[in-house]
């Protein structure tokens, strides 16, 4: 019985926090666009940051003829 005296107020506080978070989300337009997130993984567009980093990495790769036979780089 004593446990109920602790658990009931904790439950009411958690419920109040959950309701507050829900209304905050509604006020900050978190539920406005529910269709776009479902479609984003299906799009073929490559983000600009990924394309730029891919171009930089390709230029810095050494070919096999630039390396010494021991695996060290020639100077």
N, C-alpha and C positions, 0 to 999 in steps of 0.2 A: 504494500500500500504506500509506503514511503517513497518508493521508486516513481510512482505516478506523480507525486508532488514535484519531482524534478523533470520527468519526461514530458509532461503536458506543457509547461511553459517553454521548454526547449523546442517542442514541436510547433507551438504557436509562433515562436520567433522565426524558425526556419520557413514556415508558411508565409509569414509577412515578408521575409527577405525574397522569397521566390516570386511573390506577387509584385513586389517592388521592381525586381529585375525584369519581369515580363513587361510592366508598364514602361520602364526605361527603354527597353528594346523597341516597343511600339512607337514611342515618342521620337526615337532616333532613326526611324525608317529602316529597321533591320528586317522587316517582313515585306518590303515593297516589291522587290524583284525576286520571285521564287522560281522563275523559269530559267534564267541565264546560268546559274551554277550547275544545273543538270546538263547543259549543252556544252559548257566550256571544255571538258575533256575530249569531245568529239571534233573540235575545230582543228584545222590543219595549220593555222598560223603559228609561226615560230616567234617567240618574244625577241625583241631587238637586242636585249642584253646577251642572250644565248648566241645569236648570230654573230655579234661583234666578238665575243670571246672565242668562238670557234675559228674565226678568221685569224686572230692573233696567235692561237696555238698552232695552226698549220704552218706558219712561217718559221716557228722556232724549232721545229723537229729536225734533227740531224739525219742525214742519210748515212748509210753504212760506209761509203767511201771516205767520209770525213773523219772516221774514227781509226785509230791505230789498231793493229791486230790484237793488242793486249786489252783492248776495250777502253784505253785512255784516249782522250781527245788530242788530236794533233794541234800544234801551235803554229 
